Amino acid sequence: MTSKCRFCAHPLTRTFVDLGMSPLSNRYLTAEQLNQMEPLYPLHAYVCDRCFLVQLDEFETPERIFEDYAYFSSYSDSWLEHARQYANQIEQRLHLDASSQVIEIASNDGYLLNFFQKKDIPVLGIEPATNVAKTAEHKGIRTLNRFFGTKLATELVGQSIRANLLIANNVLAHVPDLNDFVCGMKQLLAPRGTITIEVPHLARLIEQNQFDTIYHEHFSYFSFLTARQVLQHHQLTVFDVEELDTHGGSLRLYAKHAEDQTKEISDRVEKMKAWEIARSYDQLSPYLAFGERVCDVKRKLLSFLISAKQQGKRVVGYGAPAKGNTLLNYCGIRTDFLDFTVDRSPHKQGRFLPGTHIPIYSPERIDEIKPDYLLILPWNLREEIMQQMSRIRNWGGKFVVPIPESRVL
């Protein structure tokens, strides 16, 4: 049976990239689970040849994916700084104050809303992962432990709750029912309110070979053209756009009700549209050429690891991000190539990576082992990590990044 596009319902027949079979990238294992059967699912991304939305089939429900979520935003210093700068900028731009209502969908551990709450601006978080939502509540951030969609939006509007600022950072990719989610945003937005959406930019994913950002938790991947089209379908108008460095290259979209005449449309909207059209993202060609480039990245990384091991070098990983699990499983990298990895998050330490069963330790393990190479799995944070771990240079250690191709730094 042919799958249909989750936005426009057009049959999906075009492969974007096929990464084989893979476990859920955020399903970290305990020692007791290592000998148990681990479910694997196809990691096969398609591109819709009508709306150009890149997407995965839904093999696991969001409820199962997020039932025990291991990602806590507060463990990245650079991400916290990104959040702080955004909060300061948007507060001034929208003139937010104690009479405003800020609502964030997928608010994680409250890391962002905390900056608004310190300014005495009322906040509400919506977070589906129970363990993460509890952490936010312990910080004093009012958080609803729910999945967002039209049902919850209707309930909140019925309680006279509407958002002057509705934040959806790095969540649009995570929802299988895309139309229900965006329709809910339309409902929850105050008449003159603003939506800001941060989403990894598909154009950067393609041009920088960022295939490891494809995993089952990310159902959809957006160009500016497609994201704008989805919002327009639900009577939401993009009135500004910014390019960000986060996640290897992201977009921040500013949207309003189509009927809201109080906000002018920035010329950056037309410039971004023209930029993508000039690179043919309104045609199939760049999407269909991606798969072979991914194969080349795999070959180069394996060549480096084989050479390093043949020379008797020790290679360990830094970080245990979901993207790293896509990379390692697709490339078939286990403890024969990567002795272990480390992560700052205590929620991951002592566990094992899904599929590859590579153990996760605290960063102090690096100083004990003194490896020759440190493979940075969250390559989007490489500057932060290289600064934190600069001491490996003392014993001749070197950093390696796998994307857009393997490089020793």
C-alpha positions as semicolon CSV with decimal commas, in nm:
position;residue;x (nm);y (nm);z (nm)
1;M;0,000;0,000;0,000
2;T;0,139;0,341;-0,096
3;S;0,167;0,595;0,185
4;K;0,020;0,941;0,145
5;C;0,172;1,279;0,225
6;R;0,079;1,387;0,576
7;F;0,014;1,741;0,453
8;C;-0,147;1,722;0,108
9;A;-0,242;1,348;0,097
10;H;-0,065;1,296;-0,238
11;P;0,073;0,940;-0,285
12;L;0,441;0,907;-0,182
13;T;0,650;0,728;-0,445
14;R;0,982;0,918;-0,445
15;T;1,268;0,818;-0,215
16;F;1,466;1,098;-0,051
17;V;1,705;0,863;0,132
18;D;1,683;0,506;0,262
19;L;1,887;0,456;0,581
20;G;1,783;0,094;0,633
21;M;1,642;-0,044;0,957
22;S;1,702;0,145;1,281
23;P;1,580;0,150;1,644
24;L;1,412;0,452;1,801
25;S;1,696;0,700;1,842
26;N;1,597;0,818;2,190
27;R;1,535;0,469;2,332
28;Y;1,852;0,434;2,542
29;L;1,903;0,091;2,697
30;T;1,981;-0,032;3,046
31;A;2,224;-0,320;3,100
32;E;1,927;-0,548;3,167
33;Q;1,781;-0,472;2,823
34;L;2,091;-0,558;2,620
35;N;1,991;-0,923;2,575
36;Q;1,629;-0,845;2,493
37;M;1,484;-0,812;2,145
38;E;1,514;-0,455;2,020
39;P;1,253;-0,341;1,766
40;L;1,386;-0,195;1,441
41;Y;1,186;0,016;1,196
42;P;1,248;0,134;0,839
43;L;1,424;0,469;0,828
44;H;1,314;0,549;0,475
45;A;1,242;0,913;0,396
46;Y;1,021;1,009;0,103
47;V;0,966;1,341;-0,073
48;C;0,619;1,442;-0,187
49;D;0,636;1,540;-0,554
50;R;0,345;1,781;-0,508
51;C;0,433;1,989;-0,198
52;F;0,797;1,873;-0,150
53;L;0,751;1,781;0,214
54;V;1,019;1,527;0,311
55;Q;0,877;1,274;0,556
56;L;0,889;0,936;0,725
57;D;0,607;0,690;0,772
58;E;0,468;0,663;1,125
59;F;0,582;0,331;1,269
60;E;0,559;0,419;1,637
61;T;0,309;0,644;1,809
62;P;0,427;0,970;1,965
63;E;0,299;0,835;2,297
64;R;0,554;0,551;2,284
65;I;0,838;0,768;2,152
66;F;0,797;1,025;2,429
67;E;0,698;0,799;2,721
68;D;1,052;0,811;2,867
69;Y;1,233;1,091;2,688
70;A;1,605;1,131;2,750
71;Y;1,662;1,475;2,596
72;F;1,681;1,766;2,842
73;S;1,758;2,103;2,681
74;S;1,925;2,249;2,990
75;Y;2,245;2,046;2,946
76;S;2,373;2,251;2,652
77;D;2,527;2,587;2,745
78;S;2,508;2,718;2,389
79;W;2,140;2,621;2,362
80;L;2,060;2,801;2,685
81;E;2,234;3,110;2,551
82;H;2,033;3,082;2,229
83;A;1,714;3,071;2,437
84;R;1,817;3,369;2,649
85;Q;1,890;3,584;2,344
86;Y;1,559;3,488;2,184
87;A;1,362;3,572;2,499
88;N;1,523;3,916;2,525
89;Q;1,474;3,992;2,155
90;I;1,111;3,879;2,131
91;E;1,013;4,053;2,457
92;Q;1,126;4,384;2,311
93;R;0,989;4,321;1,963
94;L;0,639;4,230;2,086
95;H;0,640;4,456;2,395
96;L;0,554;4,165;2,624
97;D;0,466;4,239;2,986
98;A;0,267;4,107;3,281
99;S;-0,055;4,131;3,079
100;S;0,079;3,902;2,804
101;Q;0,045;3,525;2,775
102;V;0,341;3,323;2,645
103;I;0,271;2,960;2,559
104;E;0,534;2,716;2,441
105;I;0,449;2,387;2,273
106;A;0,703;2,113;2,350
107;S;0,849;2,320;2,631
108;N;1,087;2,045;2,747
109;D;1,225;2,113;3,097
110;G;1,118;2,478;3,100
111;Y;1,461;2,606;2,996
112;L;1,314;2,877;2,766
113;L;0,999;2,974;2,956
114;N;1,215;3,030;3,262
115;F;1,365;3,339;3,094
116;F;1,017;3,489;3,043
117;Q;0,901;3,399;3,393
118;K;1,200;3,585;3,538
119;K;1,067;3,892;3,354
120;D;0,725;3,847;3,525
121;I;0,561;3,750;3,196
122;P;0,295;3,478;3,243
123;V;0,397;3,146;3,087
124;L;0,244;2,808;3,013
125;G;0,434;2,506;2,889
126;I;0,287;2,211;2,698
127;E;0,514;1,904;2,714
128;P;0,415;1,546;2,624
129;A;0,708;1,364;2,791
130;T;0,601;1,297;3,151
131;N;0,950;1,279;3,301
132;V;1,055;1,604;3,131
133;A;0,733;1,787;3,222
134;K;0,785;1,695;3,588
135;T;1,131;1,853;3,578
136;A;0,978;2,177;3,448
137;E;0,712;2,173;3,720
138;H;0,981;2,130;3,985
139;K;1,140;2,449;3,849
140;G;0,812;2,633;3,902
141;I;0,715;2,644;3,532
142;R;0,344;2,576;3,489
143;T;0,335;2,283;3,245
144;L;0,058;2,073;3,093
145;N;0,170;1,713;3,036
146;R;-0,025;1,673;2,713
147;F;0,018;1,629;2,339
148;F;-0,085;1,940;2,147
149;G;-0,350;1,955;1,878
150;T;-0,698;2,091;1,813
151;K;-0,844;1,904;2,112
152;L;-0,616;2,073;2,366
153;A;-0,637;2,408;2,186
154;T;-1,017;2,397;2,209
155;E;-0,997;2,320;2,581
156;L;-0,762;2,611;2,648
157;V;-0,965;2,859;2,443
158;G;-1,271;2,742;2,639
159;Q;-1,083;2,850;2,953
160;S;-1,019;3,194;2,794
161;I;-0,650;3,112;2,744
162;R;-0,498;3,239;2,418
163;A;-0,138;3,316;2,333
164;N;0,003;3,659;2,258
165;L;0,323;3,471;2,180
166;L;0,294;3,106;2,078
167;I;0,633;2,933;2,058
168;A;0,692;2,611;1,863
169;N;1,067;2,552;1,861
170;N;1,189;2,229;1,704
171;V;0,852;2,057;1,741
172;L;0,686;2,088;1,398
173;A;0,898;1,797;1,274
174;H;0,783;1,578;1,565
175;V;0,409;1,562;1,492
176;P;0,259;1,293;1,266
177;D;-0,077;1,473;1,232
178;L;0,068;1,794;1,093
179;N;-0,261;1,954;0,989
180;D;-0,426;1,897;1,327
181;F;-0,124;2,050;1,501
182;V;-0,111;2,366;1,288
183;C;-0,489;2,403;1,304
184;G;-0,457;2,394;1,684
185;M;-0,197;2,671;1,669
186;K;-0,438;2,881;1,466
187;Q;-0,707;2,830;1,733
188;L;-0,483;2,910;2,029
189;L;-0,331;3,228;1,888
190;A;-0,478;3,557;2,013
191;P;-0,626;3,779;1,736
192;R;-0,314;3,996;1,717
193;G;-0,075;3,736;1,850
194;T;0,249;3,607;1,700
195;I;0,369;3,253;1,640
196;T;0,741;3,183;1,622
197;I;0,853;2,850;1,484
198;E;1,209;2,723;1,476
199;V;1,268;2,431;1,243
200;P;1,583;2,276;1,093
201;H;1,618;2,402;0,736
202;L;1,588;2,119;0,485
203;A;1,808;2,308;0,240
204;R;2,094;2,299;0,493
205;L;2,030;1,932;0,564
206;I;2,072;1,857;0,194
207;E;2,367;2,085;0,123
208;Q;2,561;1,984;0,437
209;N;2,484;1,608;0,415
210;Q;2,305;1,618;0,753
211;F;2,131;1,282;0,704
212;D;2,183;1,192;1,071
213;T;1,911;1,440;1,169
214;I;1,666;1,193;1,013
215;Y;1,519;0,963;1,278
216;H;1,177;0,826;1,370
217;E;1,102;1,103;1,617
218;H;1,125;1,351;1,325
219;F;0,829;1,276;1,103
220;S;0,875;1,574;0,865
221;Y;1,154;1,795;0,721
222;F;1,080;2,144;0,593
223;S;1,204;2,382;0,330
224;F;1,086;2,741;0,371
225;L;0,859;2,699;0,069
226;T;0,684;2,396;0,217
227;A;0,658;2,531;0,573
228;R;0,504;2,853;0,441
229;Q;0,259;2,651;0,231
230;V;0,149;2,445;0,534
231;L;0,086;2,759;0,741
232;Q;-0,100;2,932;0,457
233;H;-0,331;2,631;0,427
234;H;-0,442;2,701;0,783
235;Q;-0,489;3,079;0,730
236;L;-0,161;3,171;0,895
237;T;0,071;3,415;0,717
238;V;0,449;3,415;0,750
239;F;0,545;3,780;0,794
240;D;0,916;3,741;0,874
241;V;1,192;3,480;0,863
242;E;1,543;3,459;1,009
243;E;1,824;3,215;0,942
244;L;1,983;3,060;1,252
245;D;2,301;2,861;1,311
246;T;2,130;2,613;1,543
247;H;2,101;2,244;1,453
248;G;2,331;2,287;1,156
249;G;2,113;2,563;1,008
250;S;1,755;2,647;1,104
251;L;1,478;2,888;1,017
252;R;1,280;3,100;1,259
253;L;0,941;3,178;1,109
254;Y;0,715;3,454;1,239
255;A;0,347;3,394;1,163
256;K;0,022;3,579;1,225
257;H;-0,346;3,528;1,150
258;A;-0,406;3,591;0,780
259;E;-0,672;3,843;0,878
260;D;-0,434;4,036;1,110
261;Q;-0,345;4,362;0,933
262;T;-0,129;4,502;1,214
263;K;0,199;4,342;1,104
264;E;0,388;4,426;0,785
265;I;0,546;4,147;0,582
266;S;0,926;4,172;0,584
267;D;1,119;4,166;0,257
268;R;1,314;3,874;0,407
269;V;1,015;3,651;0,326
270;E;1,041;3,715;-0,047
271;K;1,422;3,689;-0,036
272;M;1,409;3,346;0,129
273;K;1,149;3,227;-0,120
274;A;1,367;3,345;-0,410
275;W;1,677;3,184;-0,254
276;E;1,514;2,841;-0,240
277;I;1,364;2,866;-0,588
278;A;1,705;2,962;-0,729
279;R;1,836;2,634;-0,583
280;S;1,546;2,434;-0,731
281;Y;1,380;2,336;-0,402
282;D;1,049;2,371;-0,584
283;Q;1,159;2,083;-0,810
284;L;1,252;1,719;-0,746
285;S;1,615;1,724;-0,864
286;P;1,795;1,826;-0,538
287;Y;1,590;1,580;-0,334
288;L;1,653;1,281;-0,560
289;A;2,032;1,336;-0,568
290;F;2,072;1,322;-0,191
291;G;2,092;0,945;-0,136
292;E;2,423;0,888;-0,317
293;R;2,591;1,169;-0,123
294;V;2,487;1,001;0,201
295;C;2,654;0,678;0,089
296;D;2,975;0,873;0,028
297;V;2,970;1,018;0,383
298;K;2,936;0,663;0,521
299;R;3,226;0,534;0,317
300;K;3,458;0,818;0,426
301;L;3,376;0,778;0,796
302;L;3,431;0,402;0,786
303;S;3,758;0,450;0,597
304;F;3,884;0,683;0,871
305;L;3,780;0,446;1,152
306;I;3,930;0,140;0,983
307;S;4,259;0,324;0,929
308;A;4,266;0,450;1,289
309;K;4,203;0,105;1,433
310;Q;4,464;-0,057;1,209
311;Q;4,714;0,193;1,349
312;G;4,622;0,092;1,704
313;K;4,448;0,423;1,785
314;R;4,167;0,456;2,040
315;V;3,853;0,633;1,922
316;V;3,572;0,732;2,159
317;G;3,262;0,940;2,112
318;Y;3,144;1,263;2,268
319;G;2,770;1,299;2,315
320;A;2,477;1,061;2,289
321;P;2,236;1,260;2,071
322;A;1,958;1,106;1,864
323;K;2,139;1,214;1,547
324;G;2,443;1,016;1,657
325;N;2,234;0,701;1,680
326;T;2,117;0,742;1,322
327;L;2,477;0,787;1,209
328;L;2,617;0,492;1,404
329;N;2,339;0,249;1,312
330;Y;2,342;0,339;0,942
331;C;2,720;0,305;0,926
332;G;2,727;-0,016;1,133
333;I;2,962;0,134;1,394
334;R;2,975;-0,057;1,724
335;T;3,235;-0,102;1,998
336;D;3,471;-0,254;1,741
337;F;3,521;0,102;1,615
338;L;3,402;0,324;1,902
339;D;3,505;0,211;2,251
340;F;3,239;0,417;2,426
341;T;3,081;0,761;2,425
342;V;3,030;1,022;2,699
343;D;2,751;1,265;2,774
344;R;2,697;1,546;3,026
345;S;2,338;1,439;3,093
346;P;2,307;1,206;3,395
347;H;1,986;1,077;3,235
348;K;2,198;0,902;2,971
349;Q;2,505;0,803;3,172
350;G;2,519;0,433;3,258
351;R;2,297;0,342;2,965
352;F;2,374;0,211;2,617
353;L;2,306;0,351;2,272
354;P;2,012;0,188;2,092
355;G;2,108;-0,061;1,823
356;T;2,485;-0,033;1,860
357;H;2,492;-0,096;2,240
358;I;2,786;0,142;2,283
359;P;2,814;0,234;2,656
360;I;2,761;0,593;2,774
361;Y;2,982;0,733;3,051
362;S;3,036;1,075;3,209
363;P;3,293;1,305;3,040
364;E;3,546;1,231;3,317
365;R;3,605;0,896;3,149
366;I;3,791;1,080;2,871
367;D;4,063;1,188;3,113
368;E;4,105;0,832;3,240
369;I;4,140;0,672;2,896
370;K;4,315;0,956;2,707
371;P;4,193;0,852;2,360
372;D;4,367;0,946;2,036
373;Y;4,046;1,069;1,871
374;L;3,720;1,214;2,003
375;L;3,435;1,169;1,754
376;I;3,189;1,455;1,810
377;L;2,842;1,308;1,750
378;P;2,646;1,633;1,816
379;W;2,854;1,805;1,547
380;N;2,623;2,109;1,558
381;L;2,775;2,183;1,904
382;R;3,135;2,117;1,798
383;E;3,267;2,462;1,898
384;E;3,119;2,430;2,248
385;I;3,248;2,073;2,285
386;M;3,596;2,149;2,151
387;Q;3,625;2,432;2,402
388;Q;3,501;2,217;2,692
389;M;3,732;1,927;2,597
390;S;4,034;2,128;2,475
391;R;4,248;1,944;2,731
392;I;4,268;1,637;2,505
393;R;4,528;1,833;2,307
394;N;4,759;1,794;2,610
395;W;4,814;1,427;2,529
396;G;4,797;1,467;2,150
397;G;4,427;1,389;2,118
398;K;4,236;1,517;1,815
399;F;3,872;1,591;1,738
400;V;3,680;1,431;1,452
401;V;3,350;1,550;1,304
402;P;3,157;1,319;1,069
403;I;2,931;1,575;0,895
404;P;2,931;1,708;0,620
405;E;3,222;1,466;0,576
406;S;3,481;1,316;0,811
407;R;3,739;1,573;0,919
408;V;4,012;1,568;1,183
409;L;4,032;1,902;1,367
